[in-house]
């Protein structure tokens, strides 16, 4: 098992061998999945958590290694989705932990000052979901022709069709 898994069948064989407990297959699986794991984590963390991408990615890898013996192969796409769910879980857990630390810190401060701050901002799940949608949006937009992607990005940024038409030197209808 020294060659990289190049297709769904090769990945299935690799996952099945890892499930069966073959150390070489497990090592190769982790080597091949590491870029995906890291990319998923990178896309889901916000700027304050960027320094922890490697730590969070390693936590995903640890969970994958712990859970692979009980994993049931259901196809290439299902496996990738399983890896994504593991990564989402790790990132959400980290955000909850960070939120709890901030909350505990604020609670301690409020005990000292007798004023508890009101919770602000979206939930951790909402933050992860928003980053996931933004990453998907970017992937879809980059496949569009340049003028189309420019129009979509300008619309996302709040420009009207008339303004987009003017900026792209086309009619409002074409924008």
C-alpha positions in Angstrom: 0.0 0.0 0.0 2.6 2.5 -0.9 0.9 4.1 -3.9 -1.6 6.9 -3.4 -5.2 6.0 -3.7 -6.2 7.6 -7.0 -9.9 6.8 -7.2 -13.0 5.8 -5.3 -12.1 2.1 -5.6 -8.5 2.6 -4.4 -9.8 4.8 -1.5 -12.3 2.1 -0.6 -9.6 -0.6 -0.5 -7.4 1.7 1.6 -10.3 2.5 4.1 -11.2 -1.2 4.3 -7.6 -2.1 5.1 -7.4 0.6 7.7 -10.7 -0.6 9.2 -9.2 -4.1 9.3 -6.3 -2.6 11.4 -3.5 -2.7 8.9 -1.0 0.0 10.1 0.4 0.7 6.6 -3.1 1.4 5.3 -3.9 3.6 8.3 -0.6 5.6 7.7 -1.3 6.0 4.0 -4.9 7.0 4.6 -3.9 9.7 7.1 -1.2 10.9 4.6 -3.8 11.1 1.8 -6.5 12.7 3.9 -4.4 15.2 5.7 -4.7 17.9 3.0 -8.5 17.5 3.0 -8.6 17.6 6.8 -6.5 20.7 7.0 -8.4 22.5 4.2 -11.7 21.8 5.9 -10.5 23.1 9.3 -8.9 26.1 7.6 -12.2 27.0 5.9 -14.2 26.7 9.1 -12.1 28.7 11.6 -12.2 32.5 11.9 -9.1 34.7 12.0 -8.7 34.4 15.8 -8.5 30.6 15.5 -6.1 30.6 12.5 -3.0 29.9 14.7 -4.7 26.7 15.9 -5.4 25.2 12.5 -2.7 22.6 12.9 -3.8 21.7 16.4 -7.5 21.4 15.3 -6.5 19.3 12.2 -4.5 17.0 14.4 -7.6 16.6 16.7 -9.6 15.6 13.6 -6.9 13.1 12.6 -7.0 11.6 16.1 -10.8 11.3 16.0 -10.6 9.7 12.6 -8.0 7.2 13.8 -10.1 6.3 16.9 -13.3 5.9 14.9 -12.0 4.2 11.7 -12.2 0.7 13.2 -16.0 1.1 13.6 -16.5 3.0 10.3 -18.7 1.4 7.7 -17.7 2.1 4.1 -20.7 3.6 2.2 -18.8 5.1 -0.7 -16.3 7.8 -1.6 -18.6 10.7 -1.1 -20.0 9.4 2.2 -16.4 8.9 3.5 -15.5 12.5 2.6 -18.7 13.7 4.2 -17.8 11.7 7.4 -14.4 13.4 7.4 -16.1 16.8 7.0 -18.5 16.1 9.9 -15.5 15.1 12.1 -13.8 18.4 11.3 -17.0 20.4 11.9 -17.4 18.7 15.2 -13.8 19.5 16.3 -14.1 23.1 15.2 -17.5 23.6 16.9 -16.1 22.0 20.1 -13.1 24.4 20.0 -15.4 27.4 19.4 -17.6 26.3 22.3 -14.6 25.9 24.5 -13.3 29.4 23.6 -16.8 30.8 24.1 -17.1 29.1 27.5 -13.7 30.5 28.5 -14.7 34.0 27.4 -18.1 33.6 29.2 -16.4 32.4 32.4 -13.9 35.3 32.2 -16.8 37.8 31.7 -18.7 36.1 34.5 -15.8 36.5 36.9 -15.4 40.1 35.8 -19.1 40.7 36.4 -18.9 39.2 39.8 -16.2 41.8 40.5 -18.2 44.6 39.0 -21.8 43.4 39.5 -22.6 43.9 35.8 -23.1 40.8 33.6 -22.7 41.5 29.8 -25.4 40.4 27.5 -24.4 37.6 25.0 -23.7 39.0 21.5 -23.2 37.7 18.1 -24.2 34.5 16.3 -23.9 31.1 17.8 -20.8 28.9 17.1 -22.9 26.7 14.8 -24.0 29.7 12.9 -20.5 31.0 12.5 -19.3 27.6 11.2 -22.3 27.4 8.8 -21.6 30.9 7.5 -18.0 30.1 6.9 -18.9 26.8 5.1 -21.4 28.7 2.9 -18.8 31.4 2.1 -16.3 28.7 1.1 -18.8 27.0 -1.1 -19.8 30.3 -2.6 -16.1 31.1 -3.4 -15.7 27.6 -5.0 -18.7 28.1 -7.2 -17.9 31.7 -8.2 -14.3 30.8 -9.3 -15.7 28.4 -11.9 -17.7 31.2 -13.6 -16.4 33.2 -16.5 -14.6 36.4 -15.3 -17.3 38.9 -16.2 -20.0 36.7 -14.6 -18.0 36.1 -11.4 -17.3 39.9 -11.2 -21.0 40.6 -11.5 -21.9 38.0 -8.8 -19.2 39.3 -6.4 -20.4 42.9 -6.9 -24.0 41.9 -6.3 -22.9 40.1 -3.1 -21.2 43.2 -2.0 -24.4 45.2 -2.3 -24.1 46.9 -5.7 -27.3 47.4 -7.7 -27.7 46.0 -11.2 -27.3 49.5 -12.6 -24.1 50.1 -10.7 -22.8 46.6 -11.8 -23.7 47.4 -15.4 -21.8 50.7 -15.2 -18.7 49.1 -13.6 -18.6 46.3 -16.1 -19.4 48.5 -19.0 -22.6 46.6 -20.0 -26.3 47.2 -19.8 -28.3 46.9 -16.5 -30.1 44.0 -18.0 -26.9 42.2 -18.9 -25.6 42.8 -15.4 
